[in-house]
Amino acid sequence: MTALDLGLIRKTARGTSQGRSALYSLDRMTDLQLARRTVIFTVDAAGISSLVDAAREDIPGLTTNEIILSVVNHNPDTFWAIARRDRFNIAAPRGEGFLAVLPLNHEGTRRLIDGSLDTRRPELRYVARQSERPAGIYVWGIHAKGSIAAGIPLVLQKFSTPLYRGVSIYSRPVTKEGLRVLEPLGFSPGAHYDGLFAPHLQMLDRSDDLPPLKAVPRDPVTVEVVRSMEGMARVIAIRGAVYMGEQRCPFEEEFDGNDFSATHLVCHKDGEPVGCLRIRYFAGFAKLERLAVRDECRGAGLAGRIVEAAIELCRKKGYGVLYAHAQKRYLEFWEALGFAPMGSRELVFSDFDYVEVKLETEPHPQTITLDDDPYVIIRPEGRWDAPGILEKSVSRGVRPAADIR
C-alpha cells in the first residue's frame, strides 16, 4: 500500500545515489536535503486511525484500522507519522503522512519470501516484539505525498540501531511508480532469505552492514527463573544455609508447602548459586518472599538485584502491587527499593519480627495480556521476548491424529 510523490524523492536523492552501491548504511540517507524539513514521531490510536482513514482515498484495499492498531499494540515501532517541520506542533502533534513496517521473525520472513504471509492481515506470531531482533523488515505501507516523502529516509534510519542493524528491508511494489520509489535509497528488484528467492519483492540487502563484533564484558551476576530440579536444588541449598543454618529455622517452617505453587528466582555469581527469592501470585497482588543471599556474598548488592528482577517479572505478568514481609532489621533495604510499610500490623514467625511492606508500580509497557499472540503466552516464564520451543514446532505442521477407537 503506497502513495507518494515519486518525482520529488527521486530528485532529492539523485545527488547522493550516483556512483554508490546499493549496500550502504541507512544513516547516509539523511543527506537528503528535504529530510531536514520533516519530522517523524509516534502517534496514539486516534492519530493512527486519522492518518489511515485519510490514506484510503489514495490506497484502495487498505487493511482495517483494527488490524493496524493490533500490530502497533504488539510492537510500537511499526507505525511512524511524518509531518513538515514548519507545521509541526509538539504540544499537539499531527501527522500528514506515515510509513508502517512489519518487523518479522524468522518464520514470518520465510513466509514473506515464499508468498504465504498475509500482509493485509498479518498474524502477530510472525511479527517481532519491540525488544526482539527481527529477521527481516517489511515496508508495510507508505502514504507520503509531496514533500512529506522526504521523511521516509528518517523513518528507515530508525532501523539502524543496534537491534535492527544488518537486518534487510523488503517491499512489495504494486505499481511501476512503486517499483522505482525506493530505488534511490538502495532497494533493488528481487529478494532472498534463508535460501528462498522472491522476484516480485524489492530488497535493501543490509547483510554486509553488521557492526564489528565488540567484546562485551560479561556480567558475573545473573538472576533467572528456576526451570529444572537442579535449579530447585540450588535454591534449597541456599535457603537451607541461610534460614536453617544461620537463623536456625525448623525445616518444616522453612519449607512450608508453598514451594511447588510458586516461581523461584536463583542468582548466580561467576556460575556459583549465591541467592534466591520466591514469588507467589494472588488475585490483585504478587508476594515476594524467602529472599536469601549466602553470608560470604553479602554487601555486593545481590539482594537488590534479585528483588529488582522479581519486580520486573511481576510487572510483565500484569501485577502492579507487590507485597512482602520484611524483617524489621531489614526494613530500610525494602524502603530503598520503593516498598513502604503498610500500617501498624506486625508479625512474628520462626523467631523473628516482621512488618508488611507494599510496592505500587506502573504497568509494564509489554505486560502479557489475552490480546497477545498465543505463542507469546506459551513461551517460557520470563522469556516472553524470544521465541520458545513450542513456537518453533509450528514449522512441522499438523500431524494426522491416530485413530485409537
MOWO-V722801 format. One record per helix or strand of 3 or more residues. SS is the DSSP state (h for helix, s for strand). FROM is the first residue (numbers start at 1). LEN is the number of residues. If there is no record, write none. Layout:
BEGIN
ss/from/len
SS/FROM/LEN
SS/FROM/LEN
END
This chain:
BEGIN
ss/from/len
s/2/3
h/6/12
h/26/6
h/33/5
s/38/4
h/45/11
h/65/10
h/76/3
s/79/6
h/85/3
h/90/3
s/97/8
h/106/9
h/124/3
s/136/9
h/146/15
s/169/3
h/176/6
h/183/3
s/188/6
s/196/9
s/221/5
h/229/18
h/251/4
h/259/3
s/263/7
s/272/10
s/286/8
h/295/3
h/302/15
s/321/7
h/328/9
s/340/10
s/352/9
h/374/4
h/389/8
END
